[in-house]
Amino acid sequence: MQILMPIHPAVCLSLLVPLACRNPFERLGACTTDFRSAIEVEIRDASTGVPLAEAARGVVRDGAYVDSLRPGRSLSADPASLVSRQAAGERPGTYDVEVQRSGYQSWTVRNVSVGRGACHVETRQLRANLVRVTP
């Protein structure tokens, strides 16, 4: 005679985690309704590491498609704590990414490939370490 022991929900969840990167339930058909960007760029000063995203601007391009980088993650409610900018919502593709900020050299990366997961794009997270322009 076998005795079956109930399994705690936390154990079940830990067994499912390897099935998906962000949301273990997406592969099981339970997609979320959130809107994810294909590209997210963390923008910082190369020397100090200070966030520069608030005053930075940029674009992503995939062939004829062009989208502006919009505010992304912040460290707090203070606008100066904006850490990243993002673009190309729920759009897979191969992107060239450009970031500019006054007083800094432009930053560009080419051929950033973004795929589609079971429910959303697989966001590519980049880091732009901007170098100050010396007068």
Rosetta blueprint (number, residue, H / E / L):
1 M L
2 Q L
3 I L
4 L L
5 M L
6 P L
7 I L
8 H L
9 P H
10 A H
11 V H
12 C H
13 L H
14 S H
15 L H
16 L H
17 V H
18 P H
19 L H
20 A L
21 C L
22 R L
23 N L
24 P L
25 F L
26 E H
27 R H
28 L H
29 G L
30 A L
31 C L
32 T L
33 T L
34 D L
35 F L
36 R L
37 S E
38 A E
39 I E
40 E E
41 V E
42 E E
43 I E
44 R E
45 D E
46 A L
47 S L
48 T L
49 G L
50 V L
51 P E
52 L L
53 A H
54 E H
55 A H
56 A L
57 R E
58 G E
59 V E
60 V E
61 R E
62 D E
63 G L
64 A L
65 Y E
66 V E
67 D E
68 S E
69 L L
70 R E
71 P E
72 G L
73 R L
74 S E
75 L L
76 S L
77 A L
78 D L
79 P H
80 A H
81 S H
82 L E
83 V L
84 S E
85 R E
86 Q E
87 A E
88 A E
89 G E
90 E L
91 R L
92 P L
93 G E
94 T E
95 Y E
96 D E
97 V E
98 E E
99 V E
100 Q E
101 R L
102 S L
103 G L
104 Y E
105 Q L
106 S L
107 W E
108 T E
109 V E
110 R E
111 N E
112 V E
113 S E
114 V E
115 G L
116 R E
117 G L
118 A L
119 C L
120 H L
121 V E
122 E L
123 T L
124 R E
125 Q E
126 L E
127 R E
128 A E
129 N E
130 L E
131 V L
132 R E
133 V L
134 T L
135 P L
